[in-house]
Amino acid sequence: MLLVPVVWLVVAVGVYIAALRSGMQALQWALAALFTGPFLLPLFNSHKRLLLCKVRGKNSSLFRP
């Protein structure tokens, strides 16, 4: 019973740290992760990638090993 809230809290803290490191609005992402839990991770990753592509430009490529 206690496992679900702990997992959601850990995901919210992780998303907060990842948003801070990526230069995104960390508090909004942390609150969204607090309410939706791990279901937010695909949306967060795609939003982070779109912001990176927007900053770097259309003709640049991203190196993903």
GUSELUM-307830 format. One line per field, with one value per residue (C-alpha): residue number from 1; x, z, y. Coordinates in Angstrom, 1 decimal, always signed. Each point is the difference from the previous one (the first is absolute). Example, Ala and Ser with C-alpha at 12.3 -4.5 7.8 and 13.67 -1.06 7.14 Angstrom:
num = (1, 2)
X = (+12.3, +1.4)
Z = (+7.8, -0.7)
Y = (-4.5, +3.4)
***
This chain:
num = (1, 2, 3, 4, 5, 6, 7, 8, 9, 10, 11, 12, 13, 14, 15, 16, 17, 18, 19, 20, 21, 22, 23, 24, 25, 26, 27, 28, 29, 30, 31, 32, 33, 34, 35, 36, 37, 38, 39, 40, 41, 42, 43, 44, 45, 46, 47, 48, 49, 50, 51, 52, 53, 54, 55, 56, 57, 58, 59, 60, 61, 62, 63, 64, 65)
X = (+0.0, +2.8, +2.0, -2.1, +0.3, +3.7, +0.5, -2.0, +2.0, +3.4, -1.2, -1.0, +3.4, +1.8, -2.0, +0.7, +3.8, -0.1, -2.0, +2.5, +2.9, -1.7, -0.9, -3.8, -2.6, +0.8, -2.8, -2.8, +1.5, +0.3, -3.6, -1.2, +2.1, -1.4, -3.5, +0.6, +3.0, +2.1, -2.6, +1.5, +3.5, -0.6, -1.6, +2.9, +2.6, -1.7, -0.4, +3.7, +1.0, -2.2, +1.5, +3.5, -0.8, -1.6, +3.1, +2.5, -1.9, -1.7, +3.1, +2.1, +0.2, +0.0, +2.7, -1.6, +2.4)
Z = (+0.0, +0.8, -3.1, -2.5, +1.7, +0.5, -3.7, -1.1, +2.4, -1.3, -3.6, +0.8, +1.6, -3.0, -2.5, +2.0, -0.1, -3.7, -0.8, +1.9, -1.9, -3.3, +0.6, +0.0, +2.5, +2.8, +2.4, -2.6, -1.1, +3.6, +0.8, -3.2, +1.0, +3.5, -1.4, -2.9, +1.3, -2.4, -2.8, -0.6, -0.9, -3.8, -0.3, +2.0, -2.3, -3.2, +1.3, +1.0, -3.5, -1.8, +2.1, -0.9, -3.7, +0.2, +1.6, -2.3, -3.2, -2.8, -1.9, +2.9, +1.0, +3.5, +1.0, +1.7, +0.6)
Y = (+0.0, +2.4, -1.0, +2.0, +3.4, -0.5, -0.9, +3.1, +2.2, -1.4, +0.6, +3.6, +0.7, -1.7, +2.1, +3.1, -0.6, -0.9, +3.1, +2.1, -1.5, +0.5, +3.7, -0.7, +1.2, -2.4, +0.8, -0.5, -3.3, -1.2, +0.9, -1.8, -3.0, +0.0, -0.2, -2.5, -2.0, -2.0, +0.5, +3.4, -1.2, -0.6, +3.5, +1.5, -1.7, +1.1, +3.6, +0.1, -1.3, +2.6, +2.8, -1.2, -0.1, +3.4, +1.5, -1.7, +0.8, -2.1, -1.1, -1.2, -3.6, -1.4, -2.5, -3.0, -2.8)
***
